[in-house]
């Protein structure tokens, strides 16, 4: 990791910058790599729901743009035609079917999608569990504790030996979910607010996150 000097207005570095740079120089290579990952997640945050919606459905929407005929609510195109024409930035039809439940449902969601993410069509341009489709199951206590332990283990491997804070944990979850999204996968990892559902109460002298860490075997 290359540390670049940040100069103050008079050519002297502020004391706070000197302290941060000294800490970085003293950190292990693994710790510096972990800091790089956290900074990258901050500087390149995951796409918003609107951006994700447009990335997933814009191309399909462009193929079925036009008035519906024969009394139908929306237009469709053949999956084979979509996959033949789609650019690399558009998801494969298989991925859309996984998200929306069927190809007609994906077309219904894409029909009428506007550039600002709104829709004039009959469907919703985001995945929803339809009637008869399974909904995401709740995280169990064992699942949330396993996620916290996994986070702590990966941070230890990166040189951070203290138990993760709730902020570090959420950044870890967000980074892994972003990487999964880029691979076209869905990752089942709970954010801290979901973890708290299994630990709704504080204990004397402990925050809720400290209660979680103790349950995971990571607290004092």
N, C-alpha and C positions, 0 to 999 in steps of 0.2 A: 504494500500500500504506500503510495507516494503522498507525503504530507506537504501541502503547499502553504507557504506563509501567507497570512492575511494581514495587510498593512493597515494601520490607522491613518487618519488624515494627516498627521504630522510625520509620517514615516516610521513611527514606532508602533510595535504590535501591542494591543491592549493586554493587560495582565491576565485577563480571563482566557485569551487566546493562547498565551504562553503556557498556562496551566493545562489546557486541553491538549496542546501539542505534546507537552511533557508526558501526560498520561498515555497518549497514543504511542509515543516512542517506547514507553516502558511496557506496553501491553504485548502479549504473546502474538505471534502471527495468526493463530486461530481466532483470538479475540478481535484483532483488526479485521479479519475477514467477516466476522459476524457483524461488526459495526458497519462495514460496507454494505452488507445485505440489508440491514435495517434502514440505512440511509437511502439505498436504492428503492426500497418499498415506499419510503416517504416521498422521494422525488418522482417516482413513477407509480402512483397509486393505482389500484385496480380500476378498471373501467366502471363508470356509473351504470345503473340499471338502464338508463336511456341509451347510453352508448352501446351497451351489450345488446339491447333490443334491436337497434339499427344494424349492428354488425351481423346479427343472426338472420334477420328477415328482410333487409333492404333489397337484396338481389332477387329473392323469390317474389317480393312485392312488385318489383319492376317487370317481372315476366307475366304477371297476372293483372296488370294495370288496365283498366277499362270497365265499361258498364257490364254488370252481370245480365245474362239473358235467360230466356225460358223460365222466368220466375225464380231463378236461383238467388241465393243471398250473396254468393261470391264466385269468383272464377278459380279454376285449378289449371295446373300444367302437369304434364307427365313427369314422374320422378326421374326417368331416364333422360329426358330432355334437360331437366334442371341440372343433373349431375354432369351432363355433357357440356353445358354452357357455363357453369358456375366458375367464377374466379377463385384463386387460392384463398382469398380472404373470406369467402362465404363457406359456411359449414356444409358438409355432405348431407344428402337427404336422410341418410341413416341417422345422423345426429339429430336432425329436426324431428324425426319420427320418435326417437327416444324421449325428446323433451316434451312433445305435444301429444303423444299417444297414437297418432296415425298421420299419414300424409294429408288427407283432407283437413284434419284439424290444423296442421301447420299452414296449409294454404288459407284457411279461414282466418287464422291469426295474422297472416301477412297481408291479406287483402285490405287495401285502403290505408296502409301504413304511410304516415307523412314524415317529412324530413325532420320535424321537431320531435318525433317519437310518439305523437298522438295518432289516432286512427279514425277514419270515417267508415270503416268496415264493421261487420257484425260481430267480429271476434275480438279477443284481447291479445295484443301483441306481446304477451309474456306467458310462460308456461304456468298453467294452473291444473290442479288435480281435478279431473272431470268425474262425473258420476260413475261409480263402478271402478275408478282407478285408485290404486293404493296411495295414501298420503304418507309423507315422510314420518317415520316413527320417531318418538321422543327419544332423547338420549338417556340412557340409564346412568345410575350413579357410577357403575363400573366403567362405562365408556368415558365419562367426563374425567374421572380420576386417571384413567389410562392416558388420555390426551395430555393432561398436565404433566404426568411423569415423562411422557415422550418428549415434550417440550424441554423439560429440565435436563433430560439426557442429552439432547442435541445441543443445548447451550453449553453443557459441561464439555462436550466434545470440541466445542468452539473456544473453550478456555474461560467461560463464564461459570464460576463454581458456586455462586450464590443461587438460592432458589429464585425462580423467575417471578418478577412482579406481574400484576395483571396486565400492565401495558406491554411488557415484553411478551407475555403469552399471546395477547391479541395480535401483536405484530407478527409473531411466529405463525399463528393460524392464518392470518391474511396472506402472508407470503406463500404458504403452502397451497392455499386455495387459488391464488393467482397463477401459480405454476401449473396446477391441475387444469384450470380453465384454458390456459394456453395450449395444453395437450388435448383439449376436448374432453376432459374427464370431469366428473363430479366427486368432490372429496367430502367425506363425512367427518368434520372436525367442528366441535362446538366453540363459539366465542365465549368470553368470560361471562357475559350476561346470561347465556344459556347454562353455563356451569352453575351460576348462582341459583338457578331454579331448584337444583338439588341440595343447595345449602342456603336456605332463605333467612337463617337467623345468625346473628353474631353470638359470640360467647364473651364472657367477662374478660375485658382487656384485650380482645382479639377482633380484628376486622373480619369481614366475611371471607376475604381472600386468604387471610391467615388460617381461617378454619378449613378452607379448601386445601391449603398446603399441608396442614397437619393430617387431614384425612388421606392425602396422597403419600404420606410418609416423608414429606419434604420440609416440615416445619420443626421448630424447637419445642 
